[in-house]
């Protein structure tokens, strides 16, 4: 539970942020939600008037940094995706920084929600079923593992592409087909899901493939392809399951806050 002296400021337009603020308020927390992803005069005013000592930042890095002198010395900052450069001033000021996207239990729950959200995106964009289809998944981190599990449970054939022998071995042990990722060019047919957060992929001219980019830092293609063959899918938990995603975030924040 929260302490009576804690004041939680939630920043962001993602629906899971606003829902999380609501859930925390129902749990007895003193909360305020700022519906924006940019540092503005309005946010500056909220920091001055509300004087939060718990600040939850947007899921993706907000535009503009919060001035350190706007933050109380005893405050805890909970960022989402944020660069080292963006976080450096807070660390240098001696503030406590706890990224919620590194809280292990939340990361796994978020990965499962991402996988289930992908199903909705797939059905909507392709009008195809999953049973009997072949899916290639690049990478075998948390999102890839959850996506592979969900797809295989619905009768899809899944092939994991990875450079790491450990990942290939784990994927094979779990019953998936595997393919070493020895080149940046793929020549495949079917549905291709990227979870590798870098610009690494080239598609050969004879490939007949539909690419879904689920990476946390999307933009895997080295060369442009038509939009109907390549789409980016960010923030799927908040887009499709805002209440479930917010509940998972609230539970993660409470765990982190109690440590």
Backbone as CSV, one residue per row, in Angstrom:
resi,resn,N_x,N_y,N_z,CA_x,CA_y,CA_z,C_x,C_y,C_z
1,UNK,0.841,-1.201,0.000,0.000,0.000,0.000,0.874,1.247,0.000
2,UNK,0.256,2.391,-0.199,1.002,3.641,-0.258,0.994,4.341,1.091
3,UNK,1.971,5.214,1.274,2.091,6.006,2.491,1.266,7.275,2.341
4,UNK,0.696,7.739,3.434,-0.160,8.926,3.391,0.612,10.169,2.948
5,UNK,1.931,10.167,3.134,2.744,11.323,2.759,3.181,11.280,1.298
6,UNK,2.884,10.190,0.609,3.313,10.060,-0.783,2.324,10.741,-1.722
7,UNK,2.864,11.476,-2.670,2.049,12.155,-3.680,2.562,11.715,-5.048
8,UNK,1.694,11.032,-5.787,2.083,10.393,-7.041,1.650,11.237,-8.240
9,UNK,2.619,11.643,-9.055,2.331,12.338,-10.307,2.544,11.369,-11.462
10,UNK,1.499,11.170,-12.254,1.577,10.309,-13.433,1.601,11.189,-14.679
11,UNK,2.590,10.978,-15.536,2.764,11.790,-16.738,2.625,10.904,-17.966
12,UNK,1.776,11.308,-18.918,1.700,10.563,-20.175,0.306,10.460,-20.740
13,UNK,0.240,10.314,-22.059,-1.040,10.183,-22.759,-1.437,8.726,-22.966
14,UNK,-0.502,7.811,-22.762,-0.810,6.387,-22.872,-1.917,6.058,-21.874
15,UNK,-2.934,5.335,-22.343,-4.100,5.087,-21.497,-3.760,4.291,-20.245
16,UNK,-2.707,3.482,-20.318,-2.362,2.697,-19.121,-1.819,3.596,-18.006
17,UNK,-1.268,4.765,-18.378,-0.787,5.711,-17.366,-1.962,6.339,-16.624
18,UNK,-2.965,6.800,-17.378,-4.135,7.409,-16.733,-4.905,6.377,-15.919
19,UNK,-5.008,5.158,-16.442,-5.691,4.090,-15.708,-4.926,3.726,-14.438
20,UNK,-3.608,3.730,-14.529,-2.792,3.414,-13.354,-2.989,4.465,-12.267
21,UNK,-3.075,5.730,-12.673,-3.338,6.804,-11.711,-4.670,6.577,-11.011
22,UNK,-5.669,6.164,-11.792,-7.000,5.908,-11.224,-6.958,4.730,-10.243
23,UNK,-6.271,3.663,-10.638,-6.177,2.480,-9.783,-5.470,2.810,-8.472
24,UNK,-4.385,3.567,-8.581,-3.641,3.938,-7.373,-4.486,4.814,-6.451
25,UNK,-5.287,5.680,-7.046,-6.171,6.527,-6.234,-7.191,5.665,-5.497
26,UNK,-7.722,4.641,-6.179,-8.676,3.741,-5.539,-8.030,2.964,-4.387
27,UNK,-6.710,2.791,-4.468,-5.986,2.097,-3.398,-5.622,3.033,-2.251
28,UNK,-6.022,4.291,-2.382,-5.793,5.239,-1.302,-4.657,6.210,-1.510
29,UNK,-4.009,6.149,-2.680,-2.891,7.052,-2.935,-3.393,8.437,-3.331
30,UNK,-2.593,9.437,-3.056,-2.856,10.807,-3.490,-2.210,10.962,-4.862
31,UNK,-3.016,11.017,-5.921,-2.472,10.997,-7.276,-2.944,12.189,-8.095
32,UNK,-2.146,12.504,-9.119,-2.512,13.522,-10.104,-1.983,13.052,-11.449
33,UNK,-2.837,13.137,-12.478,-2.420,12.709,-13.814,-2.267,13.911,-14.727
34,UNK,-1.087,14.042,-15.342,-0.844,15.074,-16.357,-0.904,14.406,-17.721
35,UNK,-1.881,14.788,-18.535,-2.113,14.141,-19.828,-1.236,14.771,-20.916
36,UNK,0.033,14.448,-20.891,0.967,14.977,-21.880,2.276,14.223,-21.834
37,UNK,3.010,14.257,-22.953,4.299,13.571,-23.042,5.464,14.546,-23.188
38,UNK,5.173,15.835,-23.041,6.167,16.876,-23.269,6.263,17.752,-22.020
39,UNK,7.475,18.204,-21.712,7.622,19.131,-20.593,7.101,20.501,-21.023
40,UNK,6.078,20.989,-20.340,5.415,22.239,-20.693,5.239,23.104,-19.448
41,UNK,4.751,24.314,-19.679,4.437,25.194,-18.546,3.375,24.570,-17.649
42,UNK,2.431,23.854,-18.277,1.370,23.209,-17.502,1.949,22.139,-16.571
43,UNK,2.888,21.345,-17.083,3.529,20.329,-16.247,4.387,20.990,-15.167
44,UNK,5.061,22.063,-15.531,5.854,22.815,-14.553,4.976,23.301,-13.402
45,UNK,3.788,23.797,-13.751,2.851,24.277,-12.730,2.396,23.122,-11.836
46,UNK,2.132,21.962,-12.448,1.697,20.795,-11.672,2.780,20.365,-10.685
47,UNK,4.030,20.420,-11.118,5.136,20.059,-10.230,5.233,21.026,-9.049
48,UNK,4.984,22.299,-9.322,5.052,23.303,-8.249,3.874,23.189,-7.282
49,UNK,2.674,23.046,-7.839,1.466,23.066,-7.014,1.219,21.737,-6.294
50,UNK,1.394,20.637,-7.012,1.118,19.324,-6.420,2.301,18.844,-5.576
51,UNK,3.511,19.262,-5.958,4.740,18.901,-5.230,4.852,17.390,-4.999
52,UNK,4.882,16.607,-6.074,4.916,15.149,-5.917,6.271,14.662,-5.408
53,UNK,6.244,13.552,-4.693,7.500,12.897,-4.329,7.600,11.497,-4.944
54,UNK,6.663,11.182,-5.814,6.711,9.980,-6.643,6.289,10.421,-8.048
55,UNK,7.175,10.276,-9.027,6.892,10.753,-10.381,7.007,9.590,-11.355
56,UNK,5.895,9.258,-12.007,5.854,8.177,-12.988,5.875,8.804,-14.378
57,UNK,6.923,8.544,-15.130,7.111,9.158,-16.447,6.408,8.345,-17.536
58,UNK,6.253,8.934,-18.736,5.601,8.218,-19.834,6.314,6.909,-20.165
59,UNK,5.585,6.011,-20.825,6.166,4.724,-21.210,7.350,4.945,-22.147
60,UNK,7.176,5.831,-23.134,8.272,6.215,-24.014,8.852,7.535,-23.524
61,UNK,10.113,7.755,-23.808,10.798,8.939,-23.278,10.058,10.219,-23.637
62,UNK,9.808,11.050,-22.635,9.104,12.300,-22.868,10.016,13.305,-23.563
63,UNK,9.393,14.217,-24.278,10.137,15.266,-24.973,10.479,16.370,-23.980
64,UNK,11.765,16.656,-23.879,12.206,17.656,-22.922,12.384,17.036,-21.551
65,UNK,13.386,17.494,-20.852,13.668,16.947,-19.521,13.011,17.787,-18.437
66,UNK,12.620,17.133,-17.368,12.106,17.853,-16.202,13.299,18.491,-15.487
67,UNK,13.303,19.801,-15.285,14.421,20.427,-14.562,14.575,19.816,-13.173
68,UNK,15.799,19.529,-12.815,16.065,18.882,-11.529,15.546,19.717,-10.365
69,UNK,15.613,21.050,-10.501,15.173,21.897,-9.385,13.661,21.907,-9.189
70,UNK,12.931,21.246,-10.104,11.479,21.115,-9.954,11.105,19.871,-9.143
71,UNK,12.097,19.051,-8.829,11.837,17.768,-8.183,12.344,17.798,-6.746
72,UNK,11.512,17.326,-5.838,11.899,17.293,-4.430,13.072,16.332,-4.211
73,UNK,13.897,16.653,-3.226,15.101,15.864,-2.972,14.788,14.419,-2.594
74,UNK,13.637,14.193,-1.934,13.297,12.841,-1.495,12.429,12.100,-2.508
75,UNK,12.277,12.679,-3.690,11.392,12.080,-4.697,12.016,10.824,-5.305
76,UNK,11.137,9.947,-5.758,11.553,8.774,-6.533,11.005,8.951,-7.941
77,UNK,11.876,8.784,-8.926,11.493,8.928,-10.326,11.343,7.538,-10.932
78,UNK,10.196,7.284,-11.552,9.937,5.996,-12.199,9.835,6.221,-13.710
79,UNK,10.945,6.136,-14.451,10.886,6.332,-15.897,10.491,5.060,-16.634
80,UNK,10.009,5.235,-17.873,9.784,4.110,-18.763,11.025,3.933,-19.619
81,UNK,10.847,4.016,-20.949,11.999,4.012,-21.847,12.669,5.377,-21.751
82,UNK,13.944,5.406,-21.437,14.665,6.679,-21.306,16.144,6.449,-21.570
83,UNK,16.746,7.368,-22.302,18.164,7.254,-22.637,19.029,7.596,-21.427
84,UNK,20.278,7.180,-21.497,21.239,7.506,-20.438,21.369,9.018,-20.313
85,UNK,21.376,9.702,-21.464,21.522,11.159,-21.459,20.350,11.830,-20.745
86,UNK,19.148,11.325,-20.970,17.963,11.914,-20.349,17.978,11.713,-18.834
87,UNK,18.500,10.572,-18.400,18.497,10.239,-16.973,19.675,10.828,-16.200
88,UNK,20.750,11.161,-16.905,21.979,11.609,-16.236,21.782,12.748,-15.235
89,UNK,21.042,13.821,-15.577,20.877,14.915,-14.609,20.252,14.467,-13.289
90,UNK,19.335,13.510,-13.355,18.677,13.032,-12.134,19.648,12.225,-11.269
91,UNK,20.455,11.386,-11.935,21.463,10.625,-11.194,22.484,11.564,-10.558
92,UNK,22.916,12.563,-11.327,23.928,13.498,-10.818,23.403,14.312,-9.641
93,UNK,22.079,14.513,-9.615,21.473,15.265,-8.505,21.230,14.393,-7.279
94,UNK,21.541,13.111,-7.399,21.377,12.204,-6.266,19.956,11.714,-6.067
95,UNK,19.102,11.880,-7.090,17.718,11.418,-6.983,17.643,9.905,-7.169
96,UNK,16.645,9.304,-6.565,16.414,7.870,-6.733,15.658,7.637,-8.031
97,UNK,16.222,6.803,-8.903,15.620,6.514,-10.208,15.385,5.014,-10.307
98,UNK,14.128,4.615,-10.519,13.774,3.201,-10.616,12.953,2.967,-11.887
99,UNK,13.582,2.575,-12.988,12.852,2.340,-14.243,11.881,1.161,-14.105
100,UNK,10.604,1.413,-14.364,9.631,0.327,-14.182,9.731,-0.724,-15.275
101,UNK,10.341,-0.382,-16.422,10.500,-1.376,-17.481,11.660,-2.332,-17.212
102,UNK,12.288,-2.187,-16.052,13.318,-3.137,-15.642,12.863,-3.971,-14.445
103,UNK,11.631,-3.763,-14.001,11.080,-4.561,-12.904,10.649,-5.908,-13.497
104,UNK,11.328,-6.964,-13.103,11.265,-8.232,-13.827,9.849,-8.777,-13.976
105,UNK,9.098,-8.818,-12.893,7.742,-9.374,-12.968,6.874,-8.563,-13.926
106,UNK,7.019,-7.229,-13.894,6.250,-6.370,-14.794,6.667,-6.581,-16.244
107,UNK,7.965,-6.742,-16.477,8.457,-6.926,-17.845,7.858,-8.184,-18.469
108,UNK,7.790,-9.259,-17.696,7.203,-10.494,-18.220,5.704,-10.333,-18.473
109,UNK,5.003,-9.693,-17.552,3.568,-9.465,-17.739,3.332,-8.571,-18.953
110,UNK,4.165,-7.562,-19.124,4.050,-6.659,-20.264,4.321,-7.400,-21.571
111,UNK,5.266,-8.335,-21.531,5.577,-9.129,-22.721,4.385,-9.992,-23.128
112,UNK,3.709,-10.579,-22.146,2.530,-11.392,-22.472,1.410,-10.528,-23.042
113,UNK,1.192,-9.358,-22.474,0.167,-8.455,-23.000,0.524,-7.987,-24.409
114,UNK,1.814,-7.785,-24.665,2.260,-7.420,-26.009,1.947,-8.538,-26.992
115,UNK,2.214,-9.771,-26.589,1.943,-10.919,-27.454,0.455,-11.044,-27.760
116,UNK,-0.385,-10.879,-26.746,-1.827,-10.968,-26.973,-2.318,-9.779,-27.795
117,UNK,-1.706,-8.610,-27.580,-2.059,-7.447,-28.383,-1.696,-7.644,-29.837
118,UNK,-0.587,-8.345,-30.088,-0.197,-8.635,-31.468,-1.262,-9.451,-32.189
119,UNK,-1.882,-10.381,-31.475,-2.943,-11.176,-32.105,-4.036,-10.273,-32.654
120,UNK,-4.447,-9.295,-31.864,-5.482,-8.356,-32.303,-5.028,-7.598,-33.541
121,UNK,-3.771,-7.131,-33.543,-3.224,-6.409,-34.695,-3.178,-7.312,-35.924
122,UNK,-2.768,-8.554,-35.731,-2.648,-9.497,-36.841,-4.004,-9.780,-37.469
123,UNK,-4.980,-10.125,-36.633,-6.313,-10.417,-37.157,-6.891,-9.217,-37.898
124,UNK,-6.716,-8.039,-37.323,-7.299,-6.830,-37.902,-6.669,-6.475,-39.244
125,UNK,-5.353,-6.620,-39.352,-4.659,-6.158,-40.557,-4.615,-7.185,-41.677
126,UNK,-4.655,-8.470,-41.333,-4.521,-9.498,-42.375,-5.820,-10.217,-42.714
127,UNK,-6.782,-10.201,-41.783,-8.021,-10.974,-41.955,-7.715,-12.457,-42.180
128,UNK,-6.640,-12.925,-41.556,-6.229,-14.318,-41.693,-6.270,-15.003,-40.333
129,UNK,-6.405,-16.322,-40.349,-6.332,-17.074,-39.108,-4.873,-17.404,-38.801
130,UNK,-4.622,-17.885,-37.610,-3.265,-18.221,-37.184,-2.983,-19.713,-37.319
131,UNK,-3.983,-20.542,-37.083,-3.805,-21.990,-37.168,-3.251,-22.381,-38.543
132,UNK,-2.175,-23.149,-38.544,-1.594,-23.645,-39.779,-0.653,-22.686,-40.490
133,UNK,-0.554,-21.445,-40.017,0.341,-20.475,-40.655,1.756,-20.605,-40.083
134,UNK,2.720,-20.098,-40.853,4.122,-20.155,-40.435,4.587,-18.755,-40.042
135,UNK,5.105,-18.638,-38.837,5.615,-17.367,-38.325,7.108,-17.496,-38.018
136,UNK,7.867,-16.533,-38.491,9.282,-16.420,-38.150,9.422,-15.304,-37.117
137,UNK,10.146,-15.571,-36.048,10.350,-14.565,-35.006,11.843,-14.326,-34.849
138,UNK,12.270,-13.073,-35.058,13.683,-12.711,-34.916,13.954,-12.267,-33.486
139,UNK,14.889,-12.958,-32.845,15.189,-12.700,-31.442,14.447,-13.692,-30.557
140,UNK,14.938,-13.863,-29.329,14.253,-14.768,-28.400,14.342,-14.230,-26.982
141,UNK,14.021,-12.933,-26.865,13.886,-12.320,-25.554,12.486,-12.538,-25.018
142,UNK,12.096,-11.737,-24.061,10.824,-11.955,-23.366,9.619,-11.818,-24.290
143,UNK,9.582,-10.749,-25.097,8.443,-10.561,-26.005,8.393,-11.681,-27.032
144,UNK,9.544,-12.056,-27.568,9.586,-13.141,-28.550,9.100,-14.458,-27.940
145,UNK,9.522,-14.743,-26.718,9.113,-15.991,-26.059,7.607,-16.038,-25.833
146,UNK,7.045,-14.936,-25.357,5.608,-14.899,-25.116,4.826,-14.975,-26.428
147,UNK,5.329,-14.299,-27.465,4.648,-14.320,-28.762,4.692,-15.714,-29.367
148,UNK,5.843,-16.364,-29.274,5.965,-17.730,-29.782,5.020,-18.673,-29.051
149,UNK,4.926,-18.512,-27.740,4.042,-19.375,-26.944,2.582,-19.193,-27.350
150,UNK,2.163,-17.927,-27.499,0.768,-17.646,-27.858,0.452,-18.187,-29.253
151,UNK,1.353,-17.955,-30.210,1.112,-18.406,-31.585,1.071,-19.930,-31.677
152,UNK,2.021,-20.592,-31.023,2.053,-22.054,-31.097,0.838,-22.673,-30.419
153,UNK,0.329,-22.013,-29.373,-0.858,-22.534,-28.691,-2.096,-22.478,-29.582
154,UNK,-2.048,-21.607,-30.600,-3.163,-21.485,-31.540,-2.936,-22.288,-32.816
155,UNK,-1.896,-23.117,-32.824,-1.682,-24.019,-33.950,-0.785,-23.499,-35.044
156,UNK,-0.039,-22.439,-34.780,0.895,-21.921,-35.779,2.213,-22.687,-35.715
157,UNK,2.909,-22.720,-36.840,4.279,-23.220,-36.878,5.202,-22.033,-36.623
158,UNK,6.131,-22.175,-35.687,6.984,-21.054,-35.281,8.451,-21.409,-35.486
159,UNK,9.166,-20.525,-36.168,10.615,-20.655,-36.337,11.300,-19.463,-35.680
160,UNK,12.243,-19.742,-34.811,12.991,-18.694,-34.116,14.311,-18.447,-34.842
161,UNK,14.573,-17.175,-35.168,15.842,-16.773,-35.764,16.646,-16.014,-34.713
162,UNK,17.871,-16.446,-34.467,18.704,-15.778,-33.461,20.172,-16.028,-33.772
163,UNK,21.020,-15.135,-33.273,22.466,-15.300,-33.429,23.066,-16.091,-32.267
164,UNK,22.431,-16.006,-31.120,22.962,-16.641,-29.916,22.687,-18.143,-29.908
165,UNK,23.738,-18.929,-29.694,23.560,-20.378,-29.589,22.686,-20.730,-28.391
166,UNK,22.813,-19.965,-27.305,21.991,-20.220,-26.120,20.511,-20.038,-26.436
167,UNK,20.174,-18.959,-27.161,18.773,-18.716,-27.518,18.259,-19.784,-28.469
168,UNK,19.078,-20.175,-29.439,18.663,-21.219,-30.379,18.465,-22.548,-29.654
169,UNK,19.358,-22.845,-28.722,19.226,-24.082,-27.959,17.980,-24.092,-27.096
170,UNK,17.696,-22.964,-26.448,16.497,-22.869,-25.614,15.241,-23.001,-26.461
171,UNK,15.223,-22.325,-27.613,14.057,-22.388,-28.498,13.818,-23.810,-28.986
172,UNK,14.888,-24.507,-29.351,14.753,-25.888,-29.814,14.242,-26.788,-28.701
173,UNK,14.733,-26.562,-27.481,14.300,-27.370,-26.341,12.825,-27.170,-26.036
174,UNK,12.293,-25.993,-26.380,10.877,-25.702,-26.155,10.001,-26.169,-27.314
175,UNK,10.626,-26.767,-28.330,9.858,-27.361,-29.414,9.693,-26.504,-30.648
176,UNK,10.391,-25.369,-30.726,10.269,-24.502,-31.894,11.310,-24.882,-32.943
177,UNK,10.990,-24.597,-34.206,11.991,-24.682,-35.254,12.990,-23.553,-35.030
178,UNK,14.221,-23.739,-35.442,15.223,-22.690,-35.255,16.002,-22.459,-36.543
179,UNK,16.551,-21.252,-36.651,17.354,-20.882,-37.808,18.426,-19.894,-37.348
180,UNK,19.709,-20.227,-37.518,20.761,-19.285,-37.122,20.674,-18.003,-37.945
181,UNK,20.795,-16.887,-37.282,20.739,-15.591,-37.961,22.173,-15.203,-38.309
182,UNK,22.660,-15.737,-39.429,24.060,-15.534,-39.814,24.241,-14.371,-40.770
183,UNK,23.152,-13.848,-41.291,23.216,-12.728,-42.220,22.099,-11.754,-41.899
184,UNK,22.247,-10.520,-42.353,21.206,-9.523,-42.118,20.129,-9.550,-43.187
185,UNK,20.309,-10.408,-44.204,19.316,-10.474,-45.280,18.490,-11.742,-45.130
186,UNK,17.182,-11.603,-45.219,16.309,-12.769,-45.140,15.579,-12.960,-46.461
187,UNK,15.430,-14.219,-46.834,14.687,-14.578,-48.041,13.708,-15.669,-47.635
188,UNK,12.560,-15.249,-47.153,11.599,-16.166,-46.562,10.208,-15.898,-47.109
189,UNK,9.301,-16.809,-46.829,7.890,-16.623,-47.150,7.080,-16.828,-45.883
190,UNK,6.099,-15.968,-45.687,5.242,-16.100,-44.517,5.173,-14.814,-43.724
191,UNK,4.988,-14.966,-42.433,4.869,-13.815,-41.540,6.127,-13.721,-40.672
192,UNK,6.671,-12.528,-40.610,7.941,-12.296,-39.920,7.732,-11.285,-38.804
193,UNK,8.111,-11.661,-37.583,7.960,-10.782,-36.418,9.346,-10.409,-35.911
194,UNK,9.641,-9.117,-35.905,10.936,-8.666,-35.388,10.806,-8.210,-33.940
195,UNK,11.728,-8.677,-33.098,11.788,-8.187,-31.709,13.177,-7.641,-31.382
196,UNK,14.039,-7.536,-32.385,15.404,-7.040,-32.178,15.405,-5.519,-32.315
197,UNK,15.790,-4.780,-31.272,15.676,-3.314,-31.291,16.857,-2.612,-31.954
198,UNK,17.051,-2.879,-33.250,18.100,-2.182,-34.000,17.759,-2.246,-35.485
199,UNK,18.452,-1.430,-36.263,18.238,-1.408,-37.712,19.185,-2.426,-38.345
200,UNK,18.689,-3.619,-38.564,19.570,-4.714,-38.943,19.114,-5.485,-40.176
201,UNK,17.871,-5.363,-40.573,17.264,-6.302,-41.514,17.203,-5.775,-42.949
202,UNK,17.634,-6.622,-43.876,17.426,-6.382,-45.303,16.583,-7.528,-45.847
203,UNK,15.663,-7.201,-46.726,14.774,-8.207,-47.302,15.168,-8.420,-48.753
204,UNK,15.441,-9.674,-49.129,15.844,-9.959,-50.504,14.678,-9.731,-51.457
205,UNK,15.004,-9.502,-52.719,13.985,-9.150,-53.706,12.983,-10.269,-53.939
206,UNK,13.420,-11.512,-53.741,12.507,-12.631,-54.000,11.738,-13.071,-52.755
207,UNK,11.873,-12.321,-51.670,11.147,-12.672,-50.443,9.671,-12.307,-50.583
208,UNK,8.830,-13.165,-50.037,7.384,-12.912,-50.019,6.961,-12.935,-48.555
209,UNK,7.132,-11.796,-47.906,7.038,-11.785,-46.452,6.324,-10.537,-45.949
210,UNK,5.592,-10.711,-44.855,4.899,-9.605,-44.187,5.564,-9.407,-42.837
211,UNK,6.080,-8.203,-42.571,6.889,-7.956,-41.379,6.116,-7.143,-40.350
212,UNK,6.081,-7.650,-39.133,5.493,-6.946,-37.989,6.634,-6.619,-37.022
213,UNK,6.845,-5.348,-36.727,7.942,-4.943,-35.851,7.416,-4.684,-34.442
214,UNK,7.764,-5.575,-33.507,7.334,-5.450,-32.114,8.459,-4.970,-31.201
215,UNK,9.596,-4.594,-31.778,10.746,-4.207,-30.961,10.465,-2.944,-30.158
216,UNK,11.113,-2.842,-29.007,10.938,-1.659,-28.159,11.504,-0.413,-28.820
217,UNK,12.520,-0.599,-29.674,13.053,0.493,-30.499,12.884,0.046,-31.942
218,UNK,11.703,0.288,-32.531,11.404,-0.260,-33.850,12.157,0.463,-34.956
219,UNK,12.063,-0.108,-36.157,12.768,0.437,-37.309,13.878,-0.503,-37.714
220,UNK,13.553,-1.808,-37.825,14.579,-2.821,-38.061,15.087,-2.839,-39.496
221,UNK,14.327,-2.274,-40.440,14.690,-2.379,-41.849,15.784,-1.395,-42.240
222,UNK,16.775,-1.899,-42.975,17.817,-1.026,-43.513,17.300,-0.244,-44.714
223,UNK,16.393,-0.855,-45.453,15.824,-0.218,-46.641,14.320,-0.117,-46.476
224,UNK,13.737,0.866,-47.145,12.294,1.059,-47.062,11.552,-0.005,-47.861
225,UNK,10.410,-0.417,-47.349,9.498,-1.292,-48.081,8.107,-0.695,-47.953
226,UNK,7.192,-1.053,-48.868,5.831,-0.498,-48.781,5.179,-0.788,-47.435
227,UNK,4.341,0.141,-46.991,3.701,0.016,-45.677,2.881,-1.254,-45.529
228,UNK,2.331,-1.749,-46.650,1.500,-2.942,-46.523,2.324,-4.187,-46.196
229,UNK,3.641,-4.112,-46.349,4.504,-5.251,-46.047,5.266,-5.092,-44.734
230,UNK,5.272,-3.880,-44.179,6.023,-3.639,-42.945,5.259,-2.657,-42.072
231,UNK,4.975,-3.065,-40.836,4.272,-2.177,-39.910,4.927,-2.226,-38.534
232,UNK,4.883,-1.083,-37.851,5.427,-0.953,-36.501,4.279,-1.014,-35.499
233,UNK,4.481,-1.746,-34.419,3.421,-1.939,-33.428,3.964,-1.616,-32.037
234,UNK,3.811,-0.361,-31.642,4.279,0.101,-30.337,3.126,0.179,-29.333
235,UNK,3.444,0.011,-28.071,2.467,0.246,-27.012,1.231,-0.623,-27.072
236,UNK,1.384,-1.880,-27.484,0.210,-2.755,-27.630,-0.526,-3.007,-26.312
237,UNK,0.160,-3.179,-25.183,-0.593,-3.377,-23.933,-1.524,-2.217,-23.617
238,UNK,-1.025,-0.987,-23.751,-1.862,0.180,-23.467,-2.950,0.392,-24.490
239,UNK,-2.683,0.008,-25.722,-3.650,0.194,-26.806,-4.823,-0.766,-26.689
240,UNK,-4.538,-2.021,-26.395,-5.585,-3.047,-26.418,-6.076,-3.484,-25.033
241,UNK,-5.222,-3.381,-24.031,-5.598,-3.845,-22.690,-5.213,-2.803,-21.641
242,UNK,-5.741,-1.584,-21.741,-5.289,-0.515,-20.839,-5.510,-0.812,-19.364
243,UNK,-6.622,-1.455,-19.030,-6.896,-1.735,-17.615,-5.954,-2.818,-17.094
244,UNK,-5.789,-3.895,-17.853,-4.877,-4.966,-17.433,-3.444,-4.453,-17.347
245,UNK,-3.041,-3.659,-18.352,-1.682,-3.118,-18.363,-1.470,-2.154,-17.202
246,UNK,-2.488,-1.349,-16.909,-2.388,-0.396,-15.798,-2.318,-1.121,-14.456
247,UNK,-3.090,-2.185,-14.320,-3.056,-2.974,-13.082,-1.665,-3.572,-12.872
248,UNK,-1.075,-4.091,-13.958,0.272,-4.652,-13.858,1.285,-3.575,-13.488
249,UNK,1.120,-2.375,-14.063,2.034,-1.275,-13.753,1.879,-0.826,-12.303
250,UNK,0.638,-0.711,-11.841,0.399,-0.299,-10.455,1.037,-1.287,-9.480
251,UNK,0.881,-2.567,-9.748,1.471,-3.580,-8.873,2.994,-3.487,-8.880
252,UNK,3.567,-3.207,-10.059,5.021,-3.066,-10.155,5.505,-1.846,-9.378
253,UNK,4.792,-0.729,-9.514,5.178,0.488,-8.797,5.122,0.281,-7.286
254,UNK,4.105,-0.416,-6.826,3.981,-0.673,-5.386,5.104,-1.582,-4.890
255,UNK,5.472,-2.568,-5.708,6.594,-3.440,-5.320,7.889,-2.634,-5.239
256,UNK,8.125,-1.807,-6.255,9.354,-1.009,-6.295,9.383,0.010,-5.159
257,UNK,8.227,0.585,-4.864,8.144,1.618,-3.832,8.383,1.055,-2.432
258,UNK,8.110,-0.235,-2.265,8.250,-0.844,-0.936,9.663,-1.354,-0.661
259,UNK,10.511,-1.311,-1.678,11.865,-1.861,-1.495,12.788,-0.855,-0.828
